[in-house]
């Protein structure tokens, strides 16, 4: 678990803008990534990277499947 505090972290080191993070938190989106502890908001960078890897692998799998259909 690699937590970054949203308020004190520079915006270019966060995966989304601070405004988006606060909005996602209020809408309870990405609860494994955006965590509220003691009234402070944190981003779990390890969980974000895992999600990004899963999504990338899904997209690559779909593209590879499309190429296999074209090659036949």
Secondary structure, 3 states (H helix, E strand, C coil): CCEEECCCCCHHHCCCCHHHHHHHHHCCCCCCCEEEECCEEEEEHHHHHHHHHHHHHHHHHHHHHHHHHHHC
